[in-house]
Amino acid sequence: MNRSVICRVPLLFLLLLASALHANDWPQWMGPNRDDEWTEDGIVTAVPEAGLEVKWRATLGLGYAGPAVANHHVYVLDYQLADGAVAANPGMKDELKGQERVVCLDSTTGDTLWTHAYDQPYAISYGSGPRTTPTIDGDRVYALGAEGRLSCLNADSGDVVWEHDLKSEYGAQTPHWGHSAHPLVQGDLLISLAGGDGSAVIAFDKQSGKEVWRALSAKDVGYCPPTMAAGVSTPQLMIWLPDAVHTLNPESGEVLWSVPLVPDFGMSIAAPAQHDGLAFFSGVRNKSLLLKLDPAGAAPEVLWEGKGSTSISSAHSSPLIADDTIYGNDEKGWLRAVDLKTGDRRRSQRRALVLVQRQRRSHHCADEPRRLQGTGPLPRSRTDGRGHGAARRLEPSGFRRPLHLCPQRQGNRLRVVGEEIGVRK
């Protein structure tokens, strides 16, 4: 009998609000603006001793994917395993048979509203399901499966609008740990990493699915999601492949500039942290750099590069920048606080990752079990800028293997996909 992972989606009250009628949706990875900032009012300043109330649970299959929340619906990908076993060995690919699914749940009750399922064999390491969070745009859901099935579905019914198999159509080799770069909607385009010769990144018309442009070549496309540069006058699409950071014109795919940054094992994973025209990229084995972006799209200035005793070596978690400090969880499980100007480490804490709240502007990072290290990006909430407050541990029960996802927020609620996750009230 195969040992599978039972995943649950608990809906938790995190804020004390009188009403959630005007709650902010969380329609894609890292939120509405992909800046991982939660702007809801009335956020509690401390988690109660008894914990948070679980509103509902919904049973899913295998998956590392986080949920997206929009229009009172929760969308998430999972994998229904039919044959094979997950070895959880980073150097070995799991050979699995089963169905990959996009699941839509009622955000109030947890009831399943629809599912879109398709047969999908896996040949990837850590084959415990899809990795990416769906992207919701209007009445469309965009979902990228672990083996490169890119789907556009009707958000209300789950009907297929268009689909692409990146592997067969573009000769794209599936990354060793599966496709993990969350698709990006930019204007009229849906942008996704793919692979193959000249098609490392592809832009599709988001309505019709027709290819608009393709760009770059890479033996391995890595795992870092397409990211728009913030604080610039000329739109710039940043693509971090395992060979370099590239910036493209998002409308045409023209390459504007490239800066070498080569993490070990092809692990370009963490999305860049951005602040006031700066972009910080970080990967394993001390591979990191801080770029000063040119507003018009010219080549950036490299302000500094990380060394063995400086900066942050992010494995999975996307770091964040607050004021003059970069916070991040590195590959060894250390939480680092790094000087933005120099890259020097100000503080390190072992086995850390959760929320460190500041009033009206919280940044996270608190103590947490090691088995949760390497999860998704650190979610921020705005609270007031006057220094760090007390942090509390939220300790889900029943975890047997690492998580590679992030919780999603809507109004006064927090949703987490976990493995038999239990959050005590």
C-alpha positions as CSV (number, residue, x, y, z in Angstrom):
1,M,0.0,0.0,0.0
2,N,1.4,3.4,-1.0
3,R,1.9,5.9,1.7
4,S,0.3,9.1,0.6
5,V,0.0,12.5,2.2
6,I,-3.3,13.6,3.5
7,C,-3.6,17.4,3.0
8,R,-6.1,19.7,4.6
9,V,-7.0,23.2,4.0
10,P,-7.9,24.8,7.4
11,L,-9.6,28.2,7.4
12,L,-8.4,30.1,10.4
13,F,-9.5,33.4,12.0
14,L,-6.4,35.5,12.3
15,L,-7.9,39.0,12.7
16,L,-10.6,40.4,15.0
17,L,-12.9,42.2,12.5
18,A,-16.6,43.0,12.8
19,S,-17.2,42.1,9.2
20,A,-15.4,40.5,6.3
21,L,-17.8,41.8,3.6
22,H,-15.1,44.0,2.2
23,A,-12.2,41.7,2.8
24,N,-9.2,41.7,0.5
25,D,-8.9,38.7,-1.7
26,W,-5.6,36.9,-2.2
27,P,-5.9,35.9,-5.9
28,Q,-2.4,34.7,-6.6
29,W,0.9,33.8,-5.1
30,M,2.1,36.5,-2.7
31,G,-1.2,38.4,-2.9
32,P,-2.9,40.9,-5.2
33,N,0.3,42.8,-6.1
34,R,2.8,39.9,-5.6
35,D,4.4,42.0,-2.9
36,D,3.3,39.7,-0.1
37,E,1.7,42.5,1.8
38,W,-1.5,42.1,3.7
39,T,-3.3,45.4,4.1
40,E,-6.3,44.4,6.1
41,D,-7.3,46.5,9.0
42,G,-7.7,45.3,12.6
43,I,-5.0,42.7,12.7
44,V,-4.6,41.2,16.1
45,T,-1.4,42.1,17.9
46,A,-0.9,38.7,19.5
47,V,-2.1,35.1,18.8
48,P,-4.2,33.9,21.8
49,E,-2.7,31.4,24.1
50,A,-5.3,28.9,23.1
51,G,-4.5,29.3,19.4
52,L,-6.7,30.2,16.4
53,E,-10.1,28.8,15.7
54,V,-10.3,26.3,12.8
55,K,-13.4,27.2,10.7
56,W,-13.3,24.2,8.4
57,R,-11.1,21.5,6.9
58,A,-11.2,20.0,3.4
59,T,-9.4,16.9,2.4
60,L,-7.1,17.1,-0.6
61,G,-4.5,14.8,-2.2
62,L,-0.8,15.3,-2.5
63,G,0.5,18.8,-3.0
64,Y,3.0,21.5,-2.2
65,A,0.8,24.1,-3.8
66,G,-0.7,27.0,-1.8
67,P,-4.3,28.2,-2.3
68,A,-5.5,31.3,-4.0
69,V,-8.7,33.1,-2.8
70,A,-11.0,35.2,-4.9
71,N,-14.8,36.0,-5.0
72,H,-15.6,33.7,-2.1
73,H,-13.8,30.8,-3.7
74,V,-10.6,29.0,-2.8
75,Y,-8.5,27.5,-5.6
76,V,-5.7,24.9,-5.1
77,L,-3.9,22.2,-7.1
78,D,-3.4,18.6,-5.8
79,Y,-2.4,15.1,-7.0
80,Q,-4.5,11.9,-6.7
81,L,-1.9,9.2,-6.5
82,A,-2.8,5.9,-8.2
83,D,0.5,4.0,-8.4
84,G,4.1,4.5,-7.2
85,A,5.7,5.7,-4.1
86,V,7.2,9.1,-3.0
87,A,10.8,8.6,-1.9
88,A,11.5,12.2,-0.7
89,N,15.1,11.8,-2.0
90,P,16.5,15.0,-3.6
91,G,18.7,13.1,-6.0
92,M,16.1,10.7,-7.2
93,K,13.0,11.1,-9.4
94,D,9.8,9.5,-8.3
95,E,7.9,7.6,-11.0
96,L,4.3,8.0,-10.3
97,K,0.9,7.6,-12.0
98,G,-2.2,9.5,-11.0
99,Q,-4.3,12.6,-11.7
100,E,-3.4,16.2,-11.2
101,R,-6.4,18.4,-10.2
102,V,-7.4,22.0,-9.9
103,V,-10.0,22.1,-7.0
104,C,-12.4,25.0,-6.2
105,L,-13.9,25.2,-2.7
106,D,-16.4,27.5,-1.1
107,S,-14.4,29.9,1.1
108,T,-17.2,30.0,3.7
109,T,-17.9,26.3,4.1
110,G,-15.0,24.4,2.5
111,D,-17.4,22.5,0.3
112,T,-16.0,21.4,-3.1
113,L,-17.7,23.4,-5.9
114,W,-15.8,21.9,-8.9
115,T,-12.7,20.0,-9.9
116,H,-10.7,19.8,-13.1
117,A,-8.8,16.6,-13.3
118,Y,-6.5,15.0,-15.9
119,D,-4.2,12.0,-16.1
120,Q,-0.6,13.1,-15.3
121,P,2.3,10.7,-14.8
122,Y,5.2,12.2,-12.7
123,A,8.9,11.7,-13.2
124,I,10.2,14.3,-10.7
125,S,12.0,14.4,-7.4
126,Y,9.8,15.0,-4.3
127,G,6.8,14.0,-6.4
128,S,4.2,14.8,-3.7
129,G,2.0,16.8,-6.0
130,P,1.9,20.2,-7.8
131,R,3.9,23.2,-6.6
132,T,2.3,26.4,-7.9
133,T,-0.5,28.6,-6.6
134,P,-3.2,29.3,-9.1
135,T,-3.5,32.8,-10.5
136,I,-7.0,34.3,-10.6
137,D,-7.8,37.1,-13.0
138,G,-11.4,38.1,-13.4
139,D,-13.4,35.0,-14.4
140,R,-10.3,33.0,-15.3
141,V,-8.1,30.6,-13.3
142,Y,-4.5,29.9,-14.6
143,A,-2.8,26.8,-13.2
144,L,0.6,25.3,-13.9
145,G,1.1,21.6,-13.1
146,A,4.3,20.0,-11.9
147,E,5.0,18.4,-15.4
148,G,4.1,21.5,-17.4
149,R,0.4,21.4,-18.0
150,L,-0.7,25.0,-18.2
151,S,-4.5,25.4,-17.9
152,C,-6.9,28.3,-18.2
153,L,-10.2,27.5,-16.6
154,N,-13.5,29.3,-16.1
155,A,-13.4,30.4,-12.4
156,D,-17.1,29.6,-11.8
157,S,-17.5,26.3,-13.5
158,G,-14.0,24.9,-14.0
159,D,-14.6,24.5,-17.8
160,V,-11.4,24.5,-19.9
161,V,-10.9,27.7,-21.8
162,W,-7.5,26.7,-23.2
163,E,-4.6,24.5,-22.3
164,H,-0.9,24.0,-23.3
165,D,1.4,21.0,-22.6
166,L,4.7,22.8,-22.3
167,K,6.6,19.6,-22.4
168,S,5.2,18.3,-25.7
169,E,4.6,21.6,-27.5
170,Y,8.0,23.2,-26.7
171,G,10.3,20.3,-26.0
172,A,10.6,21.7,-22.5
173,Q,12.4,19.5,-20.0
174,T,10.6,19.3,-16.7
175,P,12.8,20.7,-13.9
176,H,14.2,18.1,-11.6
177,W,11.9,19.1,-8.8
178,G,8.9,19.9,-11.1
179,H,7.6,23.2,-12.5
180,S,7.3,25.6,-9.5
181,A,7.2,29.1,-11.0
182,H,3.8,30.6,-10.5
183,P,2.3,32.0,-13.7
184,L,2.1,35.8,-13.9
185,V,-0.7,37.9,-15.4
186,Q,0.7,41.1,-16.9
187,G,-1.8,43.2,-18.8
188,D,-3.3,41.1,-21.5
189,L,-0.6,38.4,-21.1
190,L,-0.1,35.2,-19.1
191,I,3.6,34.7,-18.6
192,S,5.1,31.4,-17.6
193,L,8.5,29.6,-17.5
194,A,8.6,26.7,-20.0
195,G,11.9,25.5,-21.3
196,G,13.4,24.3,-24.6
197,D,15.4,26.2,-27.2
198,G,14.4,29.9,-27.2
199,S,11.4,29.2,-25.0
200,A,12.6,29.4,-21.4
201,V,9.8,32.0,-20.9
202,I,6.7,32.3,-22.9
203,A,3.9,34.9,-23.0
204,F,0.4,33.9,-24.1
205,D,-2.6,35.9,-24.8
206,K,-4.5,35.4,-21.5
207,Q,-7.9,35.2,-23.2
208,S,-7.2,33.0,-26.2
209,G,-4.0,31.1,-25.1
210,K,-2.3,32.1,-28.4
211,E,1.5,32.5,-28.0
212,V,2.5,36.2,-28.2
213,W,6.3,35.8,-27.7
214,R,9.0,33.5,-26.4
215,A,12.5,34.3,-25.2
216,L,15.7,32.9,-23.7
217,S,17.2,29.4,-23.8
218,A,18.2,27.4,-20.8
219,K,19.0,23.7,-20.2
220,D,17.2,24.1,-16.9
221,V,14.7,26.9,-16.3
222,G,14.8,26.7,-12.5
223,Y,11.9,27.6,-10.2
224,C,11.8,31.3,-9.7
225,P,8.5,32.9,-10.7
226,P,8.4,35.7,-13.3
227,T,8.4,39.0,-11.5
228,M,7.7,42.6,-12.5
229,A,10.2,45.2,-11.3
230,A,8.8,47.6,-8.8
231,G,9.5,51.4,-8.6
232,V,10.6,51.8,-12.3
233,S,9.1,53.9,-15.0
234,T,9.7,51.4,-17.8
235,P,8.0,48.0,-17.3
236,Q,10.6,45.4,-16.7
237,L,10.0,41.6,-16.4
238,M,12.7,39.9,-14.3
239,I,13.4,36.2,-15.0
240,W,16.0,34.4,-12.9
241,L,17.2,31.3,-14.7
242,P,20.0,29.2,-13.2
243,D,22.6,31.0,-15.3
244,A,21.6,34.6,-14.7
245,V,19.1,37.2,-13.8
246,H,17.5,38.5,-17.1
247,T,15.2,41.4,-17.6
248,L,12.8,41.5,-20.6
249,N,10.3,43.9,-22.1
250,P,7.1,42.3,-21.0
251,E,5.2,43.3,-24.1
252,S,7.7,42.0,-26.7
253,G,10.1,39.6,-24.8
254,E,13.1,41.6,-25.9
255,V,16.0,41.0,-23.5
256,L,17.0,44.3,-21.9
257,W,19.9,43.1,-19.7
258,S,21.4,40.1,-18.0
259,V,23.5,39.7,-14.8
260,P,25.2,36.4,-14.0
261,L,24.0,34.7,-10.8
262,V,24.5,30.9,-10.7
263,P,23.2,29.0,-7.6
264,D,24.2,25.4,-7.1
265,F,22.0,22.6,-8.4
266,G,20.1,24.9,-10.7
267,M,18.2,26.2,-7.6
268,S,17.1,29.6,-8.7
269,I,14.0,29.6,-6.6
270,A,13.3,32.6,-4.3
271,A,11.5,35.5,-5.9
272,P,13.5,38.8,-5.6
273,A,12.8,41.1,-2.6
274,Q,12.2,44.7,-3.8
275,H,12.4,48.0,-2.1
276,D,12.8,51.6,-3.5
277,G,14.2,50.5,-6.9
278,L,16.4,47.8,-5.4
279,A,16.1,44.1,-6.1
280,F,17.7,41.4,-4.0
281,F,18.2,37.9,-5.4
282,S,19.3,35.0,-3.2
283,G,20.1,31.3,-3.7
284,V,21.9,28.4,-2.2
285,R,25.7,28.2,-1.5
286,N,26.1,31.9,-0.8
287,K,24.9,33.1,-4.2
288,S,23.2,36.5,-3.8
289,L,23.4,40.0,-5.0
290,L,21.7,43.4,-4.7
291,L,20.8,45.3,-7.8
292,K,19.9,49.0,-8.2
293,L,17.5,49.0,-11.1
294,D,17.5,51.6,-13.8
295,P,14.1,53.2,-14.1
296,A,14.3,53.2,-17.9
297,G,15.5,49.6,-18.3
298,A,19.2,50.1,-18.8
299,A,21.6,47.6,-17.1
300,P,21.4,47.8,-13.3
301,E,24.2,48.6,-10.9
302,V,25.4,45.7,-8.8
303,L,25.7,47.2,-5.3
304,W,27.1,44.1,-3.6
305,E,27.4,40.3,-3.8
306,G,27.0,37.9,-0.9
307,K,30.0,36.0,0.5
308,G,30.3,33.0,2.8
309,S,29.9,35.1,6.0
310,T,27.5,37.8,4.6
311,S,24.0,38.0,3.1
312,I,21.4,35.3,3.0
313,S,21.5,32.0,1.1
314,S,17.8,31.4,0.5
315,A,16.8,27.9,-0.5
316,H,13.0,28.3,-1.0
317,S,11.7,31.2,1.1
318,S,11.6,34.6,-0.7
319,P,13.2,37.2,1.6
320,L,11.7,40.6,2.3
321,I,13.1,44.1,2.8
322,A,11.9,46.4,5.6
323,D,13.4,49.8,5.9
324,D,17.2,49.2,5.9
325,T,17.2,45.5,6.6
326,I,16.8,42.3,4.5
327,Y,15.1,39.4,6.4
328,G,15.3,35.9,5.1
329,N,15.5,32.2,5.9
330,D,18.6,30.6,4.5
331,E,19.3,27.0,3.3
332,K,20.5,25.9,6.7
333,G,17.4,27.0,8.6
334,W,18.8,30.3,10.0
335,L,16.8,33.4,10.0
336,R,19.1,36.3,8.9
337,A,18.8,40.0,9.3
338,V,21.1,41.7,6.8
339,D,22.2,45.3,6.4
340,L,20.6,46.5,3.1
341,K,23.5,48.8,2.3
342,T,26.4,46.4,2.9
343,G,25.1,42.9,3.0
344,D,26.6,42.4,6.5
345,R,24.7,40.2,8.9
346,R,23.1,42.0,11.8
347,R,21.5,39.1,13.5
348,S,20.9,35.3,13.0
349,Q,18.4,33.0,14.7
350,R,18.3,29.2,14.3
351,R,15.2,27.4,13.1
352,A,13.1,30.5,12.4
353,L,10.2,31.4,10.2
354,V,6.8,32.7,10.9
355,L,5.5,36.2,11.8
356,V,7.3,38.9,13.7
357,Q,4.8,41.6,13.9
358,R,5.4,45.3,14.0
359,Q,2.4,47.5,14.7
360,R,0.9,48.7,11.5
361,R,3.6,47.0,9.5
362,S,4.5,43.5,10.5
363,H,7.5,41.6,9.2
364,H,7.8,38.0,10.2
365,C,10.2,35.8,11.4
366,A,9.9,34.0,14.7
367,D,10.8,30.7,16.2
368,E,9.3,27.7,14.5
369,P,9.9,23.9,14.2
370,R,12.8,23.0,11.9
371,R,10.5,20.7,9.8
372,L,8.8,23.8,8.5
373,Q,12.0,25.5,7.3
374,G,12.1,26.1,3.6
375,T,8.4,27.0,3.3
376,G,7.0,29.6,1.0
377,P,7.5,33.4,1.2
378,L,7.3,35.2,4.5
379,P,3.9,37.0,4.5
380,R,3.8,40.6,5.6
381,S,1.0,42.5,7.2
382,R,0.9,46.3,7.6
383,T,0.5,47.3,11.3
384,D,2.4,50.7,12.4
385,G,6.2,51.0,12.1
386,R,7.2,51.4,15.7
387,G,9.4,48.4,16.4
388,H,8.9,44.7,16.7
389,G,6.4,43.2,19.0
390,A,6.1,39.8,20.6
391,A,6.0,36.8,18.3
392,R,4.1,33.5,18.9
393,R,4.6,30.0,17.6
394,L,1.9,28.4,15.5
395,E,2.7,24.7,15.5
396,P,0.8,22.5,13.1
397,S,0.6,18.9,14.2
398,G,1.2,15.7,12.2
399,F,3.9,16.9,9.7
400,R,6.1,14.1,8.4
401,R,7.9,15.9,5.6
402,P,8.8,19.5,4.6
403,L,6.3,22.0,3.3
404,H,7.1,24.2,0.3
405,L,4.2,26.6,0.3
406,C,2.8,29.7,1.9
407,P,-0.4,30.5,3.7
408,Q,-3.0,32.6,1.9
409,R,-5.1,35.4,3.5
410,Q,-8.5,36.8,3.0
411,G,-10.0,39.4,5.3
412,N,-9.8,38.1,8.8
413,R,-8.9,34.6,7.8
414,L,-5.8,32.6,7.0
415,R,-5.8,29.5,4.9
416,V,-3.0,26.9,5.0
417,V,-2.5,23.7,3.0
418,G,-0.7,21.2,5.1
419,E,-0.2,17.5,5.9
420,E,-2.9,16.5,8.3
421,I,-2.5,20.0,9.7
422,G,-4.1,20.8,13.0
423,V,-4.0,24.2,14.5
424,R,-5.1,24.2,18.1
425,K,-7.7,26.8,19.2
